[in-house]
């Protein structure tokens, strides 16, 4: 009879102990990598409900319990004539623009979108930070693939810490300007026992009116694409207020269906909040109300100190709220009683090749105690405008100064354009990622260094304070940053930016913060415009930075900030499979995905135009200005280590079991452990007839 070997028993015991140790190490490593999955903290430029109080109440606004608000969009082709000329509209629920959506801070939004078009669409809520829900940002090729034709999808997210005026629009190519756009209002909840509609707001008002403006074309956006190369961007045919433009003074060929003026009714003796929103794709718009002064109280979802103006200028995607004292009697003797006043809007752009045939449009401010709506006889204000960079934020009452933190990183974006109107940032023309989207690849383990250079990705560590300098040699560009507000420290047209000359001019004491801002240039002096912004990268995600002129975006004027890739992956513990199934089904899921770049692909990537410096105050972290030199720290290497440990553990377990069952030492060990083996094996594989004990 074969004797058991103590050495063999010891070998088996050591093997089992090693296996347990490796498995434990794998569990600990996996646990530590997922322990940071808590929601991202708000940016220091954002506001929490508890930090702002109404002047009429000191109670906490936590008395409001957020609810779920459900909306439905059916997007279809509809023939409409908003300016008297009939054309095909990409219509939300049958309108020229989508409906005004209203919610309160903290509410959950469930928006169900059915795409009845023959092309992909998406919905981006412009200005919302999407904390922890980067996949709901609605950007085709960045955070999702477009909603395909005949498909229904539901956007589902919450709205913590934000209030004010926002907009939504499609972020798929060439359909935002055809009607897939609208206004989204977040009201600040009331405080304590004061249940008036506006008691949670900084300023008090009686009524709330939304006035949208938008440039309009007589052909679909996509049809103009071939001419972007030559002769250039098309000029709009008209300007809409509230989705309408009256055409009675135009030739009959342009006014086949007469359209009435939009009318906004107010009550005499009240204070009215008017929210102006520019939904255009190409044009700046100046707006005024005859004989009515306006006090600015909000820009882009940020409350401001009162600023008295006669008109406001909005670039694309910007929003401004004003207070208006609604008094139909313009003098004490009441002999100037109109009851109807013109709202005037004028569109313009430094990039127009030809001036629009109809750059002015009108609407009517009507007092409800006036029985008749008729064309006003009022006159316009003198041309008095405001400087949006001079606005000051107000985060609570009494007024508290907001001081931006010192920058830890500086990034410079140099804008350029060639004779074919192809735009570049730091020498790179942004192009969309084919067959996938950026967020998907990040969730599969990618960092900036692994993406094609044409995506123009800048990787930023968590909580870095980024100072962004933009030099612009031509045109005017409304730049928008997704996922954040930024502080507007300064701008000018005597650039490019020079730290020695312009640095002392920057406002670092109480700058306004917003999500969309313009940078221009000086055509007469042929000098570049410059703009200095600052933001704290506290919201992990794939965030788009782009010019909001649709033509410029489609011609490449964009970049991507990849903020804290590890933080993104921590929010989605199952990777891409964490996302809704009907989202993931639109995009490939293979880890070995083949990226097919669009044509033409830049053959070389110049890094000489990129300026990305780390200030001495930063002790760690990185901004990756070159998409081919990203930071792999904590990306696939951590996941690779975990995978290796797990695989090695499984191999050792299998090998141990094999040895355990094929040796008499194993039988002896099982005997001592009190385990009966019904089918012991000899090393030669000959079945034994006796029962093992």
C-alpha positions as CSV (number, residue, x, y, z in Angstrom):
1,X,0.0,0.0,0.0
2,X,1.2,3.4,-0.9
3,X,2.2,5.6,2.0
4,X,1.1,9.3,2.2
5,X,3.8,11.8,1.9
6,X,3.9,14.7,4.4
7,X,5.6,16.7,1.8
8,X,2.7,16.3,-0.6
9,X,0.3,17.2,2.2
10,X,2.3,20.3,2.9
11,X,2.3,21.3,-0.8
12,X,-1.4,21.1,-1.0
13,X,-1.9,23.1,2.2
14,X,0.5,25.8,0.9
15,X,-1.2,25.9,-2.4
16,X,-4.6,26.4,-0.9
17,X,-3.3,29.1,1.4
18,X,-1.8,30.9,-1.6
19,X,-5.0,30.6,-3.5
20,X,-7.0,32.2,-0.6
21,X,-4.5,35.0,-0.3
22,X,-4.6,35.8,-4.1
23,X,-8.4,35.8,-4.0
24,X,-8.5,38.1,-1.0
25,X,-6.0,40.4,-2.8
26,X,-8.3,40.5,-5.8
27,X,-11.3,41.3,-3.7
28,X,-9.5,44.1,-1.8
29,X,-8.2,45.6,-5.1
30,X,-11.6,45.5,-6.7
31,X,-13.2,47.0,-3.7
32,X,-10.8,49.9,-3.5
33,X,-11.3,50.7,-7.2
34,X,-15.1,51.0,-6.7
35,X,-15.1,52.7,-3.4
36,X,-15.0,56.1,-5.1
37,X,-18.3,55.8,-6.8
38,X,-20.0,58.5,-4.8
39,X,-21.7,61.3,-6.8
40,X,-19.4,64.1,-8.0
41,X,-19.3,67.2,-5.8
42,X,-20.7,70.4,-7.4
43,X,-18.3,72.9,-8.9
44,X,-17.4,75.8,-6.7
45,X,-19.1,78.0,-9.3
46,X,-22.4,76.2,-8.7
47,X,-24.9,77.0,-6.0
48,X,-26.6,74.8,-3.4
49,X,-30.1,75.5,-2.2
50,X,-28.9,76.1,1.3
51,X,-26.5,78.8,0.2
52,X,-29.2,81.2,-1.1
53,X,-32.1,82.6,0.8
54,X,-35.1,84.7,-0.2
55,X,-35.3,88.2,1.1
56,X,-38.7,87.5,2.6
57,X,-37.8,84.2,4.4
58,X,-34.9,82.8,6.3
59,X,-36.3,79.3,6.3
60,X,-34.4,76.5,4.5
61,X,-35.6,75.7,0.9
62,X,-35.4,72.0,1.9
63,X,-39.2,72.3,2.6
64,X,-39.8,71.5,-1.0
65,X,-39.8,67.8,-1.8
66,X,-38.6,67.2,-5.4
67,X,-41.0,65.3,-7.7
68,X,-40.7,63.5,-11.0
69,X,-41.9,65.5,-14.0
70,X,-42.7,63.6,-17.2
71,X,-42.7,65.1,-20.6
72,X,-43.2,63.6,-24.1
73,X,-41.7,64.7,-27.4
74,X,-42.9,63.3,-30.8
75,X,-40.5,64.6,-33.4
76,X,-42.0,64.5,-36.9
77,X,-41.9,66.3,-40.3
78,X,-44.6,69.0,-40.4
79,X,-45.1,71.7,-43.1
80,X,-45.4,75.1,-41.3
81,X,-45.0,78.8,-42.2
82,X,-43.7,80.6,-39.1
83,X,-42.7,83.6,-41.2
84,X,-45.3,83.3,-43.9
85,X,-43.1,81.0,-46.1
86,X,-44.0,77.3,-45.9
87,X,-41.3,74.7,-45.4
88,X,-40.7,71.4,-43.8
89,X,-40.1,71.7,-40.0
90,X,-38.5,69.1,-37.8
91,X,-41.4,69.6,-35.3
92,X,-41.7,68.7,-31.6
93,X,-45.3,68.0,-30.9
94,X,-46.5,69.9,-34.0
95,X,-44.9,73.3,-33.3
96,X,-42.2,75.4,-34.8
97,X,-40.4,75.2,-31.5
98,X,-40.7,72.7,-28.6
99,X,-43.0,73.6,-25.6
100,X,-41.7,75.5,-22.6
101,X,-40.8,72.9,-20.0
102,X,-41.0,74.0,-16.3
103,X,-39.7,72.2,-13.2
104,X,-38.2,73.1,-9.8
105,X,-34.7,72.7,-8.5
106,X,-34.0,69.1,-7.6
107,X,-36.9,67.6,-9.6
108,X,-36.3,64.5,-11.6
109,X,-36.9,64.9,-15.4
110,X,-38.2,62.1,-17.5
111,X,-38.4,63.1,-21.1
112,X,-39.6,60.5,-23.6
113,X,-38.6,61.2,-27.2
114,X,-39.9,59.4,-30.2
115,X,-38.0,60.0,-33.4
116,X,-40.3,59.9,-36.4
117,X,-37.7,61.5,-38.7
118,X,-35.5,59.7,-41.2
119,X,-32.3,60.7,-39.4
120,X,-30.8,60.5,-35.9
121,X,-31.6,63.1,-33.2
122,X,-30.7,63.7,-29.6
123,X,-31.8,66.2,-26.9
124,X,-29.2,68.2,-25.0
125,X,-30.3,70.3,-22.0
126,X,-28.0,73.3,-22.5
127,X,-26.6,74.6,-19.2
128,X,-27.5,71.6,-17.0
129,X,-24.5,70.1,-15.3
130,X,-25.7,66.5,-15.4
131,X,-23.9,65.5,-12.1
132,X,-23.4,61.8,-12.3
133,X,-25.5,61.4,-15.5
134,X,-23.0,62.2,-18.2
135,X,-24.7,59.8,-20.5
136,X,-27.8,62.0,-20.4
137,X,-26.0,65.1,-21.8
138,X,-27.4,64.3,-25.2
139,X,-24.4,64.9,-27.4
140,X,-24.1,62.7,-30.4
141,X,-20.7,60.9,-30.7
142,X,-19.7,62.2,-27.3
143,X,-22.1,60.9,-24.7
144,X,-24.5,58.8,-26.7
145,X,-25.2,57.7,-30.3
146,X,-28.1,59.5,-31.8
147,X,-31.7,58.2,-31.3
148,X,-32.3,56.2,-34.6
149,X,-35.4,56.7,-36.7
150,X,-38.5,55.0,-35.4
151,X,-37.0,54.6,-31.9
152,X,-38.2,55.9,-28.6
153,X,-35.8,56.8,-25.8
154,X,-36.3,58.4,-22.3
155,X,-33.9,60.9,-20.8
156,X,-33.8,60.5,-17.1
157,X,-31.9,62.8,-14.8
158,X,-32.2,65.2,-11.7
159,X,-31.5,68.9,-11.4
160,X,-29.7,69.5,-8.1
161,X,-28.4,72.9,-7.2
162,X,-29.5,74.8,-10.3
163,X,-32.3,77.2,-11.1
164,X,-32.9,79.8,-13.8
165,X,-33.4,79.8,-17.6
166,X,-32.1,77.1,-19.9
167,X,-32.7,75.7,-23.3
168,X,-32.8,72.3,-25.0
169,X,-32.0,71.3,-28.5
170,X,-30.9,68.5,-30.7
171,X,-27.1,67.9,-30.6
172,X,-27.1,65.6,-33.6
173,X,-25.7,67.1,-36.9
174,X,-27.8,69.5,-38.9
175,X,-31.3,69.4,-37.3
176,X,-31.2,71.8,-34.3
177,X,-32.0,74.8,-36.5
178,X,-34.9,73.1,-38.2
179,X,-37.2,73.1,-35.1
180,X,-35.7,70.7,-32.5
181,X,-35.2,73.4,-29.8
182,X,-37.0,75.0,-26.9
183,X,-36.9,76.6,-23.5
184,X,-36.5,74.9,-20.1
185,X,-37.2,76.8,-16.9
186,X,-36.0,75.7,-13.4
187,X,-37.9,77.6,-10.7
188,X,-36.3,77.9,-7.3
189,X,-38.5,76.2,-4.7
190,X,-40.3,78.4,-2.1
191,X,-39.0,78.7,1.5
192,X,-40.8,77.9,4.7
193,X,-44.5,78.9,4.9
194,X,-44.3,81.5,2.1
195,X,-46.0,79.7,-0.7
196,X,-46.1,82.4,-3.4
197,X,-44.9,81.3,-6.8
198,X,-41.6,83.2,-6.6
199,X,-40.9,83.2,-2.9
200,X,-37.8,81.1,-3.4
201,X,-36.3,83.5,-5.9
202,X,-33.8,86.3,-5.0
203,X,-36.1,88.9,-6.7
204,X,-39.8,89.2,-6.3
205,X,-42.2,89.4,-9.3
206,X,-45.8,88.7,-10.1
207,X,-45.7,87.1,-13.5
208,X,-43.3,85.0,-15.5
209,X,-43.1,85.4,-19.3
210,X,-40.8,83.5,-21.7
211,X,-39.8,85.2,-25.0
212,X,-37.7,83.2,-27.4
213,X,-35.9,84.5,-30.5
214,X,-34.5,82.4,-33.3
215,X,-33.1,83.0,-36.7
216,X,-34.9,81.0,-39.5
217,X,-34.0,79.6,-42.9
218,X,-36.3,78.7,-45.8
219,X,-34.4,75.4,-46.4
220,X,-33.3,72.6,-44.1
221,X,-30.0,73.0,-42.3
222,X,-28.5,70.0,-44.0
223,X,-29.2,71.4,-47.5
224,X,-26.8,74.3,-46.8
225,X,-23.8,72.1,-45.9
226,X,-22.2,72.0,-49.4
227,X,-21.9,75.7,-49.5
228,X,-20.1,76.0,-46.2
229,X,-16.8,75.4,-48.1
230,X,-17.6,78.0,-50.7
231,X,-19.1,80.6,-50.6
232,X,-19.5,80.2,-46.9
233,X,-22.2,80.4,-44.1
234,X,-25.7,81.1,-45.4
235,X,-27.5,84.2,-44.1
236,X,-30.9,83.6,-42.3
237,X,-34.1,84.5,-44.1
238,X,-35.9,85.9,-41.1
239,X,-36.0,86.2,-37.3
240,X,-38.7,84.7,-35.2
241,X,-40.1,85.9,-31.8
242,X,-42.0,83.2,-30.1
243,X,-41.8,81.1,-33.2
244,X,-43.4,83.7,-35.5
245,X,-42.5,86.6,-37.8
246,X,-45.1,88.8,-39.4
247,X,-44.7,89.0,-43.2
248,X,-47.5,91.4,-44.3
249,X,-44.9,93.9,-45.7
250,X,-43.1,91.3,-47.8
251,X,-43.7,90.3,-51.4
252,X,-46.4,87.7,-51.8
253,X,-43.8,85.1,-52.8
254,X,-42.4,85.2,-49.3
255,X,-45.7,85.6,-47.5
256,X,-47.9,82.8,-48.8
257,X,-49.6,82.4,-45.4
258,X,-49.8,85.7,-43.4
259,X,-48.6,85.2,-39.8
260,X,-49.7,87.4,-36.9
261,X,-47.4,88.9,-34.4
262,X,-46.6,87.0,-31.3
263,X,-48.5,88.7,-28.4
264,X,-47.4,88.7,-24.7
265,X,-50.1,89.8,-22.3
266,X,-49.3,91.4,-18.9
267,X,-51.3,92.9,-16.1
268,X,-51.1,96.6,-15.4
269,X,-49.4,97.5,-12.1
270,X,-47.4,94.3,-11.8
271,X,-43.8,93.3,-11.9
272,X,-43.1,90.9,-14.7
273,X,-40.1,88.6,-15.1
274,X,-39.3,88.2,-18.8
275,X,-36.9,85.4,-19.8
276,X,-35.2,86.2,-23.1
277,X,-33.6,83.2,-24.9
278,X,-31.7,83.1,-28.2
279,X,-32.4,79.8,-29.9
280,X,-30.6,80.8,-33.1
281,X,-27.9,78.9,-35.0
282,X,-26.0,81.8,-36.5
283,X,-27.2,85.2,-35.2
284,X,-26.7,87.6,-32.3
285,X,-30.0,89.3,-31.3
286,X,-30.7,92.7,-29.6
287,X,-34.1,93.0,-27.9
288,X,-35.9,95.9,-26.4
289,X,-39.4,96.9,-25.3
290,X,-40.7,100.4,-26.2
291,X,-41.0,102.7,-23.2
292,X,-40.2,100.0,-20.7
293,X,-36.9,99.9,-18.9
294,X,-35.5,96.5,-17.9
295,X,-33.5,95.4,-14.9
296,X,-31.3,92.4,-15.6
297,X,-31.5,89.8,-12.8
298,X,-30.1,86.6,-14.3
299,X,-27.8,85.3,-17.1
300,X,-27.5,81.7,-18.0
301,X,-29.0,80.4,-14.8
302,X,-26.9,82.7,-12.6
303,X,-28.6,85.4,-10.4
304,X,-27.0,88.9,-10.9
305,X,-27.1,92.2,-9.1
306,X,-29.7,94.6,-10.7
307,X,-28.5,96.3,-13.9
308,X,-30.8,98.8,-15.5
309,X,-30.8,98.7,-19.3
310,X,-33.0,99.6,-22.3
311,X,-32.1,96.6,-24.3
312,X,-30.1,93.4,-24.1
313,X,-27.9,91.6,-26.6
314,X,-27.9,87.8,-26.7
315,X,-25.5,85.6,-28.6
316,X,-26.5,82.1,-29.6
317,X,-27.7,80.0,-26.6
318,X,-27.4,82.8,-24.1
319,X,-30.3,83.6,-21.7
320,X,-31.1,86.8,-19.8
321,X,-33.9,87.5,-17.4
322,X,-35.2,91.0,-16.7
323,X,-37.7,92.6,-14.4
324,X,-40.2,95.0,-16.0
325,X,-42.6,97.3,-14.2
326,X,-45.8,96.8,-16.2
327,X,-47.3,100.3,-16.3
328,X,-49.4,101.1,-19.4
329,X,-49.6,104.8,-18.5
330,X,-46.3,106.3,-19.4
331,X,-46.9,109.6,-17.5
332,X,-48.8,110.8,-14.5
333,X,-51.6,112.5,-16.6
334,X,-52.4,109.2,-18.3
335,X,-52.7,111.0,-21.6
336,X,-50.2,108.6,-23.2
337,X,-52.2,105.5,-22.8
338,X,-51.2,102.9,-25.4
339,X,-52.0,99.5,-24.0
340,X,-49.8,97.9,-26.8
341,X,-46.0,98.3,-27.1
342,X,-43.6,97.0,-29.6
343,X,-41.1,94.3,-28.6
344,X,-38.3,94.8,-31.1
345,X,-35.6,92.2,-32.1
346,X,-32.7,92.8,-34.5
347,X,-30.3,90.1,-35.6
348,X,-26.8,90.6,-36.8
349,X,-23.4,88.8,-37.0
350,X,-19.8,89.7,-37.8
351,X,-19.8,86.5,-40.0
352,X,-22.7,87.5,-42.3
353,X,-21.5,87.5,-45.9
354,X,-24.6,89.3,-46.9
355,X,-27.1,91.1,-44.7
356,X,-30.4,89.4,-44.1
357,X,-33.3,90.7,-46.1
358,X,-35.4,90.9,-42.9
359,X,-33.1,91.5,-39.9
360,X,-35.8,93.1,-37.8
361,X,-38.9,91.5,-36.3
362,X,-41.6,92.5,-33.8
363,X,-43.9,91.2,-31.2
364,X,-46.5,93.0,-29.1
365,X,-46.5,93.6,-25.3
366,X,-50.3,93.9,-24.6
367,X,-52.0,95.0,-21.3
368,X,-54.9,92.8,-20.5
369,X,-57.2,95.7,-19.5
370,X,-56.9,97.0,-23.0
371,X,-59.7,95.4,-25.0
372,X,-58.1,95.6,-28.4
373,X,-54.8,94.1,-29.6
374,X,-53.5,96.3,-32.4
375,X,-50.3,97.4,-33.9
376,X,-48.5,99.7,-31.4
377,X,-47.7,103.4,-32.1
378,X,-44.7,103.5,-29.8
379,X,-41.2,104.5,-30.5
380,X,-37.9,102.7,-29.8
381,X,-35.3,103.5,-27.1
382,X,-32.0,105.1,-28.0
383,X,-29.3,102.5,-28.8
384,X,-28.1,101.8,-25.3
385,X,-26.6,98.4,-24.7
386,X,-24.9,96.7,-21.8
387,X,-21.6,94.9,-21.4
388,X,-22.3,91.4,-20.2
389,X,-18.8,91.0,-18.7
390,X,-19.6,93.9,-16.3
391,X,-22.5,92.0,-14.7
392,X,-21.9,90.8,-11.1
393,X,-23.2,87.6,-9.7
394,X,-25.4,87.5,-6.6
395,X,-25.5,84.2,-4.7
396,X,-27.5,85.2,-1.7
397,X,-28.9,88.2,0.1
398,X,-27.1,90.0,1.6
399,X,-24.7,90.1,-1.3
400,X,-21.7,87.8,-0.9
401,X,-18.7,88.2,-3.2
402,X,-17.7,85.1,-5.2
403,X,-13.9,84.8,-5.5
404,X,-12.6,82.3,-8.0
405,X,-9.9,79.9,-6.7
406,X,-6.4,80.4,-8.1
407,X,-5.7,78.4,-11.2
408,X,-3.6,75.2,-11.1
409,X,-3.4,74.8,-14.9
410,X,-3.5,77.1,-17.9
411,X,-4.7,76.0,-21.3
412,X,-4.6,78.2,-24.4
413,X,-6.9,77.7,-27.4
414,X,-5.8,79.4,-30.6
415,X,-8.6,79.6,-33.1
416,X,-7.8,79.6,-36.8
417,X,-9.7,79.2,-40.1
418,X,-8.6,78.5,-43.7
419,X,-10.0,79.8,-47.0
420,X,-12.6,77.0,-47.1
421,X,-14.1,78.0,-43.8
422,X,-12.6,74.9,-42.0
423,X,-12.1,75.9,-38.4
424,X,-9.4,74.7,-36.0
425,X,-8.5,74.9,-32.3
426,X,-4.7,74.6,-31.9
427,X,-4.4,73.4,-35.4
428,X,-6.9,70.6,-35.1
429,X,-10.3,70.4,-36.8
430,X,-12.7,68.5,-34.5
431,X,-14.5,65.6,-36.1
432,X,-17.0,63.2,-34.6
433,X,-16.0,59.7,-33.6
434,X,-17.5,57.1,-36.0
435,X,-19.2,53.9,-34.9
436,X,-18.9,54.7,-31.2
437,X,-18.9,57.6,-28.8
438,X,-16.3,59.0,-26.4
439,X,-18.0,58.1,-23.2
440,X,-18.5,54.5,-24.3
441,X,-14.7,54.2,-24.9
442,X,-13.9,55.8,-21.6
443,X,-16.1,53.3,-19.8
444,X,-14.2,50.6,-21.7
445,X,-11.0,51.9,-20.1
446,X,-9.7,54.5,-22.6
447,X,-7.9,57.7,-21.6
448,X,-7.1,60.7,-23.8
449,X,-3.9,59.1,-25.3
450,X,-5.9,56.3,-26.9
451,X,-8.3,58.5,-28.9
452,X,-7.6,59.8,-32.4
453,X,-6.1,63.2,-32.5
454,X,-8.9,64.7,-34.5
455,X,-11.2,64.5,-31.4
456,X,-9.0,67.3,-29.8
457,X,-9.3,65.8,-26.3
458,X,-7.8,67.5,-23.2
459,X,-7.6,65.3,-20.1
460,X,-8.0,67.1,-16.8
461,X,-7.5,65.7,-13.3
462,X,-10.3,66.0,-10.7
463,X,-10.7,69.4,-9.0
464,X,-8.0,71.1,-11.1
465,X,-8.7,74.8,-11.5
466,X,-8.3,75.5,-15.2
467,X,-7.6,78.9,-16.7
468,X,-8.7,78.8,-20.3
469,X,-7.3,81.5,-22.7
470,X,-8.9,81.8,-26.1
471,X,-7.3,83.8,-28.9
472,X,-9.6,84.5,-31.9
473,X,-8.3,86.2,-35.1
474,X,-11.6,86.4,-37.0
475,X,-15.3,86.5,-36.6
476,X,-17.3,86.3,-33.4
477,X,-17.8,83.0,-31.6
478,X,-20.2,82.1,-28.7
479,X,-18.3,79.4,-26.9
480,X,-20.2,77.0,-24.7
481,X,-18.8,74.5,-22.1
482,X,-20.9,71.5,-21.2
483,X,-21.1,70.3,-17.6
484,X,-20.0,73.6,-16.0
485,X,-20.3,77.3,-15.5
486,X,-17.1,79.3,-16.0
487,X,-16.0,82.6,-14.5
488,X,-15.6,85.3,-17.2
489,X,-12.4,87.1,-16.0
490,X,-11.9,89.3,-19.0
491,X,-11.9,89.8,-22.8
492,X,-10.8,92.3,-25.4
493,X,-10.0,92.8,-29.0
494,X,-6.4,94.0,-28.8
495,X,-4.9,90.4,-28.7
496,X,-3.6,87.9,-28.7
497,X,-3.7,87.7,-25.0
498,X,-0.5,88.8,-23.2
499,X,-0.2,88.1,-19.5
500,X,1.9,91.2,-18.9
501,X,-0.5,93.5,-20.7
502,X,-3.8,91.9,-20.0
503,X,-3.3,90.0,-16.8
504,X,-3.7,93.1,-14.5
505,X,-7.1,93.8,-16.3
506,X,-8.7,90.5,-15.3
507,X,-11.5,90.5,-12.8
508,X,-10.7,87.9,-10.1
509,X,-12.7,89.6,-7.3
510,X,-16.3,89.2,-8.4
511,X,-16.6,88.0,-12.0
512,X,-19.9,86.8,-13.5
513,X,-20.2,83.1,-14.2
514,X,-22.2,81.6,-17.0
515,X,-22.0,78.8,-19.6
516,X,-21.9,80.7,-22.9
517,X,-19.7,83.7,-23.8
518,X,-18.6,85.5,-27.0
519,X,-15.1,86.3,-28.2
520,X,-14.7,88.7,-31.1
521,X,-11.9,90.4,-32.9
522,X,-11.0,93.9,-34.2
523,X,-11.5,93.9,-38.0
524,X,-10.4,97.6,-38.4
525,X,-7.1,97.1,-36.5
526,X,-6.7,93.5,-37.6
527,X,-6.1,92.3,-34.1
528,X,-7.2,89.1,-32.4
529,X,-9.9,89.0,-29.8
530,X,-9.0,87.3,-26.5
531,X,-11.1,85.8,-23.7
532,X,-10.0,84.4,-20.3
533,X,-12.2,81.9,-18.5
534,X,-11.7,79.8,-15.4
535,X,-13.5,76.8,-14.0
536,X,-13.0,74.1,-11.4
537,X,-13.0,70.6,-12.8
538,X,-15.2,69.0,-10.1
539,X,-17.7,67.3,-12.4
540,X,-16.2,64.1,-13.9
541,X,-17.4,63.5,-17.5
542,X,-16.8,63.9,-21.2
543,X,-17.7,67.6,-21.7
544,X,-17.9,69.4,-25.0
545,X,-16.4,72.9,-25.6
546,X,-17.5,74.4,-28.9
547,X,-18.6,77.4,-30.8
548,X,-22.4,77.5,-30.8
549,X,-22.7,78.7,-34.3
550,X,-24.0,75.6,-36.0
551,X,-22.0,76.2,-39.2
552,X,-18.7,76.6,-37.2
553,X,-19.3,73.5,-35.1
554,X,-20.0,71.3,-38.1
555,X,-16.8,72.7,-39.6
556,X,-14.7,71.7,-36.6
557,X,-14.6,74.5,-34.1
558,X,-14.6,72.4,-31.0
559,X,-12.6,70.5,-28.4
560,X,-13.4,68.0,-25.6
561,X,-12.5,68.1,-21.9
562,X,-12.1,64.7,-20.5
563,X,-12.4,65.3,-16.7
564,X,-11.3,62.6,-14.3
565,X,-11.6,59.4,-16.3
566,X,-11.3,57.2,-13.2
567,X,-14.1,59.3,-11.6
568,X,-16.3,58.7,-14.7
569,X,-15.7,55.0,-14.5
570,X,-16.5,55.0,-10.7
571,X,-20.0,56.4,-11.5
572,X,-20.7,53.5,-13.8
573,X,-19.5,50.3,-11.9
574,X,-20.6,48.0,-14.7
575,X,-19.0,50.0,-17.4
576,X,-21.0,50.6,-20.5
577,X,-23.5,47.9,-19.3
578,X,-24.5,50.3,-16.5
579,X,-26.4,52.3,-19.1
580,X,-29.9,51.7,-20.4
581,X,-30.1,48.8,-22.8
582,X,-31.7,50.8,-25.5
583,X,-28.7,53.2,-25.4
584,X,-26.0,50.6,-25.5
585,X,-27.8,48.8,-28.4
586,X,-27.1,51.8,-30.7
587,X,-23.3,51.6,-30.2
588,X,-20.8,48.7,-30.5
589,X,-19.7,47.2,-27.2
590,X,-16.6,45.3,-28.2
591,X,-13.4,46.1,-26.3
592,X,-11.6,45.5,-29.6
593,X,-13.7,48.1,-31.4
594,X,-12.1,49.3,-34.7
595,X,-12.2,53.1,-34.9
596,X,-12.8,54.2,-38.5
597,X,-11.9,57.9,-38.8
598,X,-13.9,60.2,-41.0
599,X,-12.3,61.5,-44.2
600,X,-10.3,63.6,-44.6
601,X,-8.2,62.7,-41.6
602,X,-5.4,65.2,-40.6
603,X,-2.1,63.5,-41.5
604,X,-0.1,65.2,-38.8
605,X,-0.8,66.8,-35.4
606,X,1.1,70.0,-34.6
607,X,1.7,70.5,-30.9
608,X,3.6,73.8,-31.3
609,X,0.5,75.9,-31.1
610,X,-0.7,74.3,-27.8
611,X,0.1,76.1,-24.6
612,X,-0.6,74.1,-21.5
613,X,1.4,75.0,-18.4
614,X,1.1,73.9,-14.8
615,X,1.5,76.7,-12.3
616,X,3.8,76.4,-9.3
617,X,0.9,76.1,-7.0
618,X,0.0,72.7,-8.4
619,X,1.7,69.8,-6.7
620,X,0.2,67.1,-8.8
621,X,-2.1,66.3,-11.7
622,X,-2.2,67.1,-15.4
623,X,-3.9,68.7,-18.3
624,X,-3.1,66.8,-21.5
625,X,-3.1,69.3,-24.3
626,X,-1.9,66.8,-26.9
627,X,-4.5,64.1,-27.6
628,X,-1.7,61.7,-28.4
629,X,0.0,62.2,-25.0
630,X,-2.7,61.5,-22.5
631,X,-2.4,60.4,-18.9
632,X,-3.0,56.7,-18.4
633,X,-2.9,56.9,-14.6
634,X,-5.5,54.8,-13.0
635,X,-7.2,53.9,-16.3
636,X,-6.8,50.5,-18.0
637,X,-3.8,49.7,-15.7
638,X,-6.0,49.4,-12.6
639,X,-8.5,47.3,-14.4
640,X,-5.7,45.2,-16.0
641,X,-4.3,44.5,-12.5
642,X,-7.6,43.4,-11.2
643,X,-8.2,41.2,-14.2
644,X,-4.8,39.6,-13.9
645,X,-5.2,38.9,-10.1
646,X,-8.7,37.3,-10.7
647,X,-7.4,35.2,-13.6
648,X,-4.3,34.1,-11.7
649,X,-6.5,33.2,-8.7
650,X,-8.7,31.0,-10.8
651,X,-5.8,29.2,-12.4
652,X,-4.2,28.5,-9.0
653,X,-7.6,27.2,-7.7
654,X,-8.1,24.9,-10.7
655,X,-4.5,23.6,-10.4
656,X,-4.9,23.0,-6.7
657,X,-8.1,21.1,-7.1
658,X,-6.4,19.0,-9.8
659,X,-3.5,18.1,-7.5
660,X,-5.9,17.6,-4.6
661,X,-8.0,15.1,-6.4
662,X,-5.2,13.2,-8.2
663,X,-2.9,12.5,-5.3
664,X,-3.1,10.3,-2.3
665,X,-1.9,13.3,-0.4
666,X,-5.1,14.9,-1.4
667,X,-7.1,12.0,-0.2
668,X,-5.3,12.1,3.2
669,X,-5.9,15.8,3.5
670,X,-9.6,15.3,2.7
671,X,-9.7,12.6,5.3
672,X,-8.3,14.8,7.9
673,X,-10.8,17.5,6.9
674,X,-13.6,15.0,7.3
675,X,-14.5,15.2,3.6
676,X,-15.5,12.0,1.7
677,X,-14.4,11.8,-1.9
678,X,-16.6,9.5,-3.9
679,X,-14.3,9.3,-6.9
680,X,-10.7,9.5,-6.0
681,X,-8.2,9.3,-8.9
682,X,-4.6,7.9,-9.0
683,X,-1.9,9.9,-10.8
684,X,-2.2,7.5,-13.7
685,X,-6.0,8.1,-14.1
686,X,-6.9,4.5,-13.1
687,X,-10.2,4.4,-11.4
688,X,-10.1,2.8,-7.9
689,X,-12.7,0.4,-6.7
690,X,-12.5,1.3,-3.1
691,X,-14.2,4.3,-1.5
692,X,-12.1,7.1,-0.3
693,X,-12.5,8.2,3.2
